[in-house]
Amino acid sequence: MKTYLTLGICAVASIATYTADAAQLRPTVSVSSDHISIGDLFEGVAELAERQVATAPALGRSLTFDLDALQRMATAYNVDWKPAPGDSKVVV
């Protein structure tokens, strides 16, 4: 019984570590340049943060990325990201 409990605790600890290291969607996105970068959309992508992924919308306009678009972006740029509960889109 102690063995199973120890294995369960180790599994939970490794999942928590993985989640902490994975990228997360930014809760609020606004840009002040002509482009949108990976770092504008995701937190925890230090080495990829400046990679441009789209042209910024005109002043007063918005651009929406749904989960499919975000997943394609994450895959294309090797961003370690999985949607969290409640993630549905990002509006820039």
All heavy atoms as an XYZ file, in Angstrom:
681
protein
N       0.821     -1.196      0.000
C       0.000      0.000      0.000
C       0.862      1.255      0.000
O       0.574      2.201     -0.714
C      -0.926     -0.043      1.221
C      -1.869      1.112      1.289
S      -3.017      1.045     -0.095
C      -4.269      2.088      0.477
N       1.942      1.244      0.789
C       2.826      2.406      0.836
C       3.490      2.637     -0.522
O       3.700      3.774     -0.915
C       3.897      2.218      1.920
C       3.366      2.372      3.311
C       4.479      2.266      4.316
C       3.939      2.411      5.719
N       4.996      2.321      6.710
N       3.785      1.556     -1.233
C       4.399      1.682     -2.552
C       3.472      2.415     -3.512
O       3.891      3.306     -4.242
C       4.749      0.290     -3.119
O       5.615     -0.375     -2.215
C       5.424      0.418     -4.473
N       2.195      2.045     -3.524
C       1.232      2.704     -4.405
C       1.063      4.173     -4.050
O       0.964      5.026     -4.923
C      -0.129      2.001     -4.361
C      -0.092      0.623     -4.944
C      -0.386     -0.488     -4.172
C       0.246      0.429     -6.279
C      -0.345     -1.757     -4.715
C       0.284     -0.839     -6.821
C      -0.010     -1.934     -6.041
O       0.027     -3.177     -6.578
N       1.034      4.484     -2.757
C       0.896      5.863     -2.318
C       2.107      6.682     -2.762
O       1.966      7.790     -3.269
C       0.729      5.929     -0.797
C       0.542      7.318     -0.198
C      -0.690      7.984     -0.794
C       0.410      7.227      1.301
N       3.299      6.123     -2.616
C       4.520      6.806     -3.024
C       4.523      7.050     -4.530
O       4.866      8.140     -4.991
C       5.767      5.987     -2.626
O       5.728      5.795     -1.210
C       7.046      6.695     -3.007
N       4.129      6.049     -5.310
C       4.073      6.212     -6.758
C       3.062      7.284     -7.155
O       3.307      8.079     -8.060
C       3.720      4.886     -7.438
C       4.804      3.808     -7.402
C       4.262      2.513     -7.972
C       6.029      4.262     -8.165
N       1.930      7.325     -6.475
C       0.912      8.335     -6.755
C       1.415      9.732     -6.471
O       1.194     10.659     -7.254
N       2.107      9.896     -5.374
C       2.660     11.204     -5.009
C       3.700     11.634     -6.025
O       3.721     12.792     -6.466
C       3.253     11.171     -3.586
C       2.114     11.037     -2.565
C       4.091     12.412     -3.308
C       2.572     10.770     -1.160
N       4.542     10.714     -6.462
C       5.560     11.036     -7.468
C       4.911     11.437     -8.794
O       5.365     12.358     -9.461
C       6.503      9.857     -7.688
S       7.596      9.556     -6.283
N       3.854     10.731     -9.174
C       3.164     11.054    -10.426
C       2.556     12.442    -10.361
O       2.679     13.226    -11.310
C       2.081     10.013    -10.716
N       1.915     12.777     -9.260
C       1.323     14.111     -9.106
C       2.406     15.175     -9.122
O       2.264     16.215     -9.760
C       0.477     14.189     -7.812
C       0.074     15.621     -7.518
C      -0.745     13.303     -7.937
N       3.515     14.938     -8.472
C       4.614     15.903     -8.437
C       5.191     16.119     -9.831
O       5.495     17.246    -10.224
C       5.709     15.430     -7.480
N       5.330     15.059    -10.619
C       5.881     15.222    -11.965
C       4.908     15.963    -12.864
O       5.312     16.746    -13.712
C       6.269     13.874    -12.571
O       5.125     13.092    -12.802
N       3.614     15.734    -12.711
C       2.617     16.463    -13.504
C       2.649     17.942    -13.141
O       2.609     18.803    -14.007
C       1.208     15.874    -13.299
C       1.131     14.502    -13.958
C       0.141     16.799    -13.862
C      -0.110     13.725    -13.602
N       2.749     18.264    -11.875
C       2.808     19.665    -11.434
C       4.049     20.346    -11.991
O       3.998     21.494    -12.424
C       2.790     19.735     -9.906
N       5.177     19.639    -12.014
C       6.404     20.208    -12.560
C       6.258     20.445    -14.052
O       6.630     21.487    -14.571
C       7.596     19.260    -12.301
O       7.714     19.085    -10.895
C       8.881     19.829    -12.859
N       5.679     19.482    -14.771
C       5.483     19.629    -16.208
C       4.593     20.840    -16.500
O       4.888     21.637    -17.357
C       4.851     18.360    -16.782
C       4.411     18.508    -18.216
C       5.338     18.452    -19.245
C       3.078     18.741    -18.533
C       4.949     18.611    -20.562
C       2.684     18.901    -19.850
C       3.619     18.836    -20.858
O       3.232     18.988    -22.146
N       3.516     20.968    -15.776
C       2.590     22.073    -15.988
C       3.264     23.408    -15.707
O       3.053     24.376    -16.424
C       1.347     21.906    -15.096
O       0.773     20.630    -15.377
C       0.328     22.978    -15.342
N       4.091     23.467    -14.678
C       4.755     24.716    -14.326
C       5.743     25.139    -15.417
O       5.937     26.320    -15.649
C       5.477     24.573    -12.994
N       6.367     24.168    -16.102
C       7.345     24.481    -17.128
C       6.719     24.743    -18.494
O       7.350     25.305    -19.362
C       8.354     23.332    -17.260
C       9.241     23.219    -16.028
O       9.327     24.191    -15.271
O       9.836     22.147    -15.834
N       5.493     24.311    -18.697
C       4.840     24.468    -19.987
C       4.392     25.916    -20.194
O       4.125     26.638    -19.244
C       3.636     23.530    -20.079
N       4.307     26.307    -21.453
C       3.819     27.649    -21.782
C       2.337     27.767    -21.452
O       1.622     26.768    -21.429
C       4.052     27.920    -23.267
N       1.907     28.979    -21.205
C       0.496     29.250    -20.912
C       0.052     30.433    -21.752
O       0.845     31.317    -22.079
C       0.309     29.577    -19.434
C       0.674     28.435    -18.535
C       0.538     28.818    -17.069
O       0.373     29.979    -16.719
N       0.597     27.834    -16.215
N      -1.238     30.447    -22.084
C      -1.777     31.600    -22.806
C      -1.770     32.820    -21.903
O      -2.037     32.717    -20.707
C      -3.217     31.336    -23.244
C      -3.428     30.405    -24.417
C      -4.912     30.265    -24.710
C      -2.688     30.887    -25.649
N      -1.482     33.944    -22.466
C      -1.563     35.189    -21.694
C      -3.036     35.527    -21.494
O      -3.840     35.400    -22.420
C      -0.861     36.319    -22.421
C       0.642     36.138    -22.483
C       1.319     37.424    -22.886
N       2.752     37.231    -22.920
C       3.551     37.336    -21.851
N       3.041     37.641    -20.681
N       4.844     37.154    -21.961
N      -3.410     35.970    -20.303
C      -4.814     36.287    -20.046
C      -5.299     37.523    -20.804
O      -6.452     37.627    -21.167
C      -4.872     36.505    -18.536
C      -3.465     36.772    -18.122
C      -2.580     36.103    -19.120
N      -4.395     38.469    -21.041
C      -4.727     39.701    -21.752
C      -3.635     39.951    -22.788
O      -2.450     39.846    -22.470
C      -4.765     40.895    -20.783
O      -5.686     40.603    -19.738
C      -5.177     42.165    -21.488
N      -4.044     40.268    -24.004
C      -3.064     40.517    -25.063
C      -3.349     41.859    -25.720
O      -4.455     42.107    -26.194
C      -3.098     39.399    -26.138
C      -2.112     39.710    -27.253
C      -2.824     38.041    -25.529
N      -2.345     42.719    -25.708
C      -2.399     43.950    -26.485
C      -0.998     44.180    -27.028
O      -0.012     43.814    -26.388
C      -2.867     45.137    -25.638
O      -1.974     45.371    -24.582
N      -0.914     44.723    -28.201
C       0.384     44.946    -28.834
C       0.526     46.418    -29.197
O      -0.456     47.115    -29.442
C       0.574     44.061    -30.087
C       0.649     42.598    -29.709
C      -0.520     44.288    -31.095
N       1.771     46.865    -29.244
C       2.034     48.264    -29.604
C       2.961     48.339    -30.813
O       3.503     49.391    -31.102
C       2.645     48.998    -28.414
O       3.830     48.360    -28.007
N       3.139     47.212    -31.495
C       3.976     47.204    -32.691
C       3.145     46.751    -33.888
O       1.950     46.515    -33.773
C       5.178     46.273    -32.479
O       4.736     44.939    -32.365
N       3.798     46.615    -35.015
C       3.114     46.226    -36.243
C       2.876     44.724    -36.351
O       2.256     44.271    -37.297
C       3.918     46.676    -37.462
C       3.999     48.180    -37.572
O       3.139     48.867    -36.992
O       4.929     48.680    -38.247
N       3.426     43.966    -35.419
C       3.295     42.513    -35.491
C       2.905     41.914    -34.148
O       3.022     42.553    -33.110
C       4.603     41.891    -35.990
C       5.723     42.047    -35.010
N       6.507     43.173    -34.958
C       6.170     41.239    -34.019
C       7.397     43.041    -33.976
N       7.213     41.882    -33.397
N       2.458     40.669    -34.207
C       2.144     39.876    -33.015
C       3.206     38.788    -32.944
O       3.482     38.117    -33.948
C       0.743     39.246    -33.122
C      -0.324     40.334    -33.260
C       0.461     38.345    -31.918
C      -1.679     39.809    -33.678
N       3.788     38.620    -31.784
C       4.833     37.610    -31.620
C       4.341     36.478    -30.717
O       3.321     36.604    -30.034
C       6.089     38.249    -31.013
O       5.827     38.644    -29.679
N       5.080     35.389    -30.719
C       4.763     34.253    -29.845
C       4.705     34.719    -28.394
O       3.834     34.319    -27.634
C       5.816     33.132    -30.013
C       5.650     32.444    -31.360
C       5.748     32.123    -28.892
C       4.470     31.525    -31.460
N       5.618     35.592    -27.995
C       5.652     36.095    -26.626
C       4.461     36.971    -26.271
O       4.135     37.120    -25.100
N       3.806     37.547    -27.271
C       2.587     38.311    -27.010
C       1.438     37.392    -26.625
O       0.560     37.778    -25.857
C       2.162     39.122    -28.243
C       3.108     40.263    -28.572
O       3.687     40.853    -27.632
O       3.266     40.553    -29.769
N       1.432     36.171    -27.164
C       0.327     35.232    -26.958
C       0.559     34.262    -25.812
O      -0.380     33.890    -25.110
C       0.075     34.439    -28.242
C      -0.229     35.260    -29.489
C      -0.291     34.353    -30.709
C      -1.509     36.038    -29.318
N       1.822     33.823    -25.637
C       2.148     32.790    -24.651
C       3.150     33.298    -23.624
O       4.107     33.994    -23.973
C       2.774     31.561    -25.339
C       1.881     30.867    -26.314
C       1.947     31.150    -27.662
C       0.974     29.903    -25.891
C       1.132     30.501    -28.581
C       0.156     29.247    -26.791
C       0.234     29.548    -28.139
N       2.959     32.905    -22.377
C       3.944     33.142    -21.315
C       4.854     31.922    -21.253
O       4.417     30.808    -21.530
C       3.240     33.299    -19.968
C       2.356     34.508    -19.885
C       1.592     34.584    -18.569
O       1.517     33.577    -17.840
O       1.060     35.659    -18.291
N       6.102     32.118    -20.884
C       7.014     31.001    -20.708
C       7.669     30.527    -21.991
O       7.974     29.350    -22.136
N       7.888     31.435    -22.934
C       8.512     31.077    -24.210
C       9.722     31.974    -24.483
O       9.901     32.467    -25.593
C       7.499     31.161    -25.379
C       6.451     30.095    -25.267
C       6.864     32.537    -25.449
N      10.552     32.155    -23.486
C      11.643     33.138    -23.532
C      12.438     33.106    -24.833
O      12.615     34.138    -25.472
C      12.572     32.928    -22.347
N      12.908     31.951    -25.261
C      13.765     31.877    -26.444
C      13.002     32.101    -27.749
O      13.576     32.398    -28.768
C      14.517     30.542    -26.495
C      13.649     29.319    -26.726
C      12.936     28.805    -25.481
O      13.147     29.336    -24.381
O      12.155     27.856    -25.629
N      11.688     31.980    -27.705
C      10.861     32.151    -28.904
C      10.052     33.443    -28.890
O       9.332     33.736    -29.848
C       9.868     30.982    -29.023
C      10.460     29.589    -29.111
C       9.363     28.550    -28.957
C      11.189     29.415    -30.418
N      10.148     34.211    -27.836
C       9.247     35.341    -27.596
C       9.179     36.339    -28.742
O       8.115     36.890    -29.016
C       9.638     36.063    -26.310
N      10.258     36.570    -29.452
C      10.279     37.597    -30.497
C       9.852     37.080    -31.871
O       9.731     37.868    -32.808
C      11.678     38.202    -30.591
C      12.085     38.945    -29.332
C      11.126     40.074    -28.978
O      10.708     40.835    -29.886
O      10.770     40.192    -27.791
N       9.569     35.793    -32.000
C       9.149     35.239    -33.287
C       7.815     35.832    -33.718
O       6.824     35.730    -33.014
C       9.011     33.723    -33.215
C      10.299     32.972    -33.097
C      10.878     32.815    -34.503
N      12.099     32.090    -34.553
C      12.199     30.786    -34.742
N      11.140     30.041    -34.841
N      13.371     30.232    -34.830
N       7.773     36.453    -34.867
C       6.557     37.083    -35.366
C       5.628     36.032    -35.975
O       6.070     35.182    -36.738
C       6.896     38.131    -36.414
C       7.709     39.270    -35.857
C       8.082     40.292    -36.916
O       7.542     40.294    -38.004
N       9.012     41.154    -36.568
N       4.337     36.099    -35.608
C       3.380     35.109    -36.106
C       2.233     35.729    -36.897
O       1.534     35.020    -37.616
C       2.807     34.251    -34.960
C       3.905     33.409    -34.326
C       2.115     35.095    -33.911
N       2.019     37.022    -36.778
C       0.914     37.665    -37.503
C       1.126     39.171    -37.524
O       1.890     39.722    -36.732
C      -0.419     37.351    -36.827
N       0.426     39.816    -38.426
C       0.399     41.276    -38.475
C      -0.616     41.764    -37.452
O      -1.704     41.197    -37.336
C       0.003     41.756    -39.877
O       0.943     41.233    -40.822
C      -0.019     43.266    -39.962
N      -0.258     42.778    -36.705
C      -1.158     43.320    -35.690
C      -2.369     43.973    -36.350
O      -2.257     44.536    -37.439
C      -0.420     44.332    -34.825
N      -3.511     43.898    -35.689
C      -4.696     44.565    -36.243
C      -4.535     46.085    -36.170
O      -3.775     46.604    -35.359
C      -5.828     44.092    -35.331
C      -5.171     43.690    -34.060
C      -3.797     43.230    -34.424
N      -5.251     46.781    -37.021
C      -5.224     48.249    -37.015
C      -5.760     48.771    -35.688
O      -6.533     48.089    -34.999
C      -6.068     48.785    -38.170
N      -5.371     49.962    -35.340
C      -5.815     50.600    -34.101
C      -7.340     50.579    -34.021
O      -8.033     50.944    -34.977
C      -5.297     52.036    -34.047
C      -5.547     52.790    -32.750
C      -4.858     52.093    -31.582
C      -5.025     54.210    -32.869
N      -7.865     50.118    -32.911
C      -9.307     50.041    -32.716
C      -9.934     48.757    -33.227
O     -11.127     48.534    -33.046
N      -9.157     47.911    -33.878
C      -9.647     46.643    -34.401
C      -9.102     45.510    -33.535
O      -8.206     45.712    -32.727
C      -9.191     46.438    -35.852
C      -9.496     47.572    -36.794
C     -10.907     47.634    -37.190
N     -11.221     46.493    -38.040
C     -12.172     46.476    -38.909
N     -12.919     47.542    -39.070
N     -12.415     45.421    -39.620
N      -9.623     44.313    -33.727
C      -9.125     43.168    -32.976
C      -8.910     41.984    -33.911
O      -9.419     41.961    -35.032
C     -10.095     42.780    -31.855
O     -11.319     42.351    -32.394
N      -8.147     41.040    -33.442
C      -7.860     39.813    -34.168
C      -8.017     38.674    -33.180
O      -7.487     38.741    -32.067
C      -6.437     39.853    -34.730
C      -5.929     38.643    -35.489
C      -6.775     38.395    -36.737
C      -4.473     38.845    -35.879
N      -8.766     37.643    -33.557
C      -9.029     36.520    -32.657
C      -8.323     35.266    -33.165
O      -8.412     34.943    -34.351
C     -10.538     36.245    -32.545
O     -11.176     37.429    -32.057
C     -10.823     35.100    -31.591
N      -7.629     34.576    -32.255
C      -7.021     33.285    -32.542
C      -7.805     32.238    -31.764
O      -7.848     32.286    -30.532
C      -5.554     33.249    -32.096
C      -4.665     34.196    -32.848
C      -4.322     35.423    -32.302
C      -4.169     33.870    -34.101
C      -3.503     36.300    -32.983
C      -3.350     34.741    -34.798
C      -3.019     35.966    -34.239
N      -8.429     31.289    -32.464
C      -9.149     30.217    -31.770
C      -8.161     29.124    -31.360
O      -6.966     29.190    -31.676
C     -10.298     29.665    -32.620
C      -9.841     28.997    -33.909
O      -8.640     28.698    -34.066
O     -10.704     28.761    -34.768
N      -8.656     28.112    -30.647
C      -7.765     27.060    -30.148
C      -7.055     26.313    -31.267
O      -5.887     25.950    -31.124
C      -8.532     26.074    -29.263
C      -8.841     26.563    -27.857
C      -9.538     25.477    -27.051
C      -7.583     27.004    -27.132
N      -7.730     26.077    -32.383
C      -7.074     25.390    -33.499
C      -5.891     26.200    -34.021
O      -4.813     25.656    -34.266
C      -8.062     25.133    -34.633
C      -9.083     24.060    -34.304
O      -8.813     23.216    -33.416
O     -10.154     24.060    -34.928
N      -6.075     27.493    -34.186
C      -4.992     28.352    -34.666
C      -3.842     28.399    -33.655
O      -2.668     28.336    -34.039
C      -5.510     29.760    -34.927
N      -4.168     28.489    -32.384
C      -3.134     28.522    -31.342
C      -2.369     27.204    -31.293
O      -1.148     27.196    -31.141
C      -3.764     28.833    -29.983
C      -4.343     30.241    -29.855
C      -5.257     30.328    -28.640
C      -3.232     31.276    -29.781
N      -3.078     26.087    -31.458
C      -2.414     24.783    -31.449
C      -1.484     24.644    -32.656
O      -0.366     24.141    -32.524
C      -3.446     23.651    -31.446
C      -2.826     22.281    -31.239
C      -2.187     22.155    -29.874
O      -2.850     22.281    -28.871
N      -0.892     21.901    -29.831
N      -1.927     25.104    -33.823
C      -1.068     25.053    -35.011
C       0.188     25.911    -34.811
O       1.293     25.517    -35.178
C      -1.833     25.512    -36.250
C      -2.819     24.490    -36.779
C      -3.348     24.859    -38.154
N      -3.969     26.167    -38.218
C      -5.247     26.426    -37.956
N      -6.064     25.446    -37.608
N      -5.726     27.658    -38.035
N       0.014     27.090    -34.211
C       1.144     27.965    -33.926
C       2.118     27.306    -32.949
O       3.333     27.321    -33.165
C       0.650     29.279    -33.310
C       0.936     30.485    -34.119
S       0.382     31.946    -33.248
C      -1.320     31.973    -33.766
N       1.564     26.750    -31.889
C       2.409     26.098    -30.881
C       3.196     24.950    -31.505
O       4.389     24.795    -31.238
C       1.546     25.592    -29.721
N       2.557     24.179    -32.349
C       3.239     23.064    -33.005
C       4.312     23.581    -33.964
O       5.439     23.086    -33.961
C       2.216     22.199    -33.774
O       1.266     21.689    -32.837
C       2.890     21.049    -34.497
N       3.990     24.562    -34.770
C       4.930     25.101    -35.757
C       6.179     25.692    -35.111
O       7.272     25.597    -35.665
C       4.235     26.156    -36.615
N       6.030     26.294    -33.934
C       7.157     26.947    -33.267
C       7.694     26.150    -32.084
O       8.467     26.667    -31.279
C       6.756     28.363    -32.829
C       6.564     29.281    -34.005
C       5.310     29.496    -34.543
C       7.650     29.917    -34.601
C       5.122     30.323    -35.641
C       7.483     30.748    -35.698
C       6.220     30.939    -36.209
O       6.050     31.760    -37.296
N       7.273     24.895    -31.972
C       7.731     24.004    -30.886
C       7.497     24.589    -29.498
O       8.346     24.524    -28.623
C       9.211     23.640    -31.054
C       9.434     22.794    -32.284
O       8.635     21.920    -32.599
N      10.513     23.066    -32.993
N       6.332     25.189    -29.312
C       5.949     25.726    -28.004
C       5.303     24.595    -27.215
O       4.378     23.939    -27.701
C       4.961     26.905    -28.151
C       4.439     27.355    -26.801
C       5.629     28.053    -28.880
N       5.799     24.348    -26.026
C       5.270     23.305    -25.153
C       4.002     23.832    -24.488
O       4.048     24.404    -23.410
C       6.324     22.941    -24.107
C       5.865     21.839    -23.172
O       4.898     21.129    -23.497
O       6.482     21.697    -22.100
N       2.869     23.665    -25.173
C       1.599     24.205    -24.676
C       0.470     23.224    -24.920
O       0.354     22.641    -25.993
C       1.271     25.525    -25.370
C      -0.087     26.051    -25.055
C      -0.485     26.619    -23.886
C      -1.235     26.057    -25.902
N      -1.814     26.987    -23.953
C      -2.300     26.640    -25.193
C      -1.477     25.610    -27.194
C      -3.567     26.814    -25.729
C      -2.740     25.772    -27.731
C      -3.767     26.368    -26.995
N      -0.344     23.055    -23.921
C      -1.586     22.295    -24.020
C      -2.679     23.203    -23.459
O      -2.489     23.837    -22.432
C      -1.526     21.011    -23.180
C      -0.427     20.061    -23.586
C      -0.801     19.282    -24.816
C       0.207     18.228    -25.139
N       1.185     18.622    -26.115
N      -3.832     23.272    -24.116
C      -4.903     24.145    -23.606
C      -5.301     23.774    -22.182
O      -5.431     22.598    -21.861
C      -6.052     23.896    -24.572
C      -5.436     23.321    -25.793
C      -4.222     22.594    -25.338
N      -5.451     24.766    -21.353
C      -5.917     24.575    -19.985
C      -7.442     24.691    -19.975
O      -8.021     25.279    -20.890
C      -5.305     25.634    -19.061
N      -8.089     24.142    -18.964
C      -9.537     24.321    -18.872
C      -9.893     25.810    -18.917
O      -9.256     26.622    -18.257
C      -9.893     23.723    -17.518
C      -8.785     22.749    -17.245
C      -7.564     23.344    -17.860
N     -10.830     26.161    -19.737
C     -11.214     27.558    -19.869
C     -10.569     28.268    -21.041
O     -11.025     29.322    -21.458
N      -9.472     27.701    -21.579
C      -8.853     28.294    -22.768
C      -9.780     28.053    -23.959
O     -10.179     26.932    -24.225
C      -7.503     27.648    -23.074
C      -6.403     28.057    -22.118
O      -6.619     29.008    -21.348
O      -5.333     27.421    -22.149
N     -10.138     29.110    -24.669
C     -10.968     28.932    -25.859
C     -10.474     29.767    -27.022
O     -10.614     29.389    -28.169
C     -12.421     29.256    -25.560
O     -12.561     30.600    -25.185
N      -9.882     30.920    -26.718
C      -9.379     31.811    -27.769
C      -8.528     32.904    -27.140
O      -8.527     33.080    -25.917
C     -10.537     32.434    -28.531
C     -11.418     33.327    -27.672
C     -12.585     33.862    -28.436
C     -13.491     34.661    -27.512
N     -14.678     35.145    -28.203
N      -7.853     33.642    -27.993
C      -7.107     34.825    -27.573
C      -7.529     35.952    -28.501
O      -7.540     35.794    -29.718
C      -5.584     34.601    -27.669
C      -4.834     35.898    -27.464
C      -5.121     33.585    -26.661
N      -7.873     37.074    -27.921
C      -8.239     38.252    -28.699
C      -7.142     39.291    -28.526
O      -6.771     39.636    -27.410
C      -9.603     38.827    -28.253
C      -9.952     40.059    -29.072
C     -10.696     37.769    -28.366
N      -6.615     39.757    -29.634
C      -5.557     40.770    -29.634
C      -6.178     42.095    -30.053
O      -6.896     42.160    -31.032
C      -4.426     40.407    -30.616
C      -3.341     41.463    -30.605
C      -3.859     39.036    -30.273
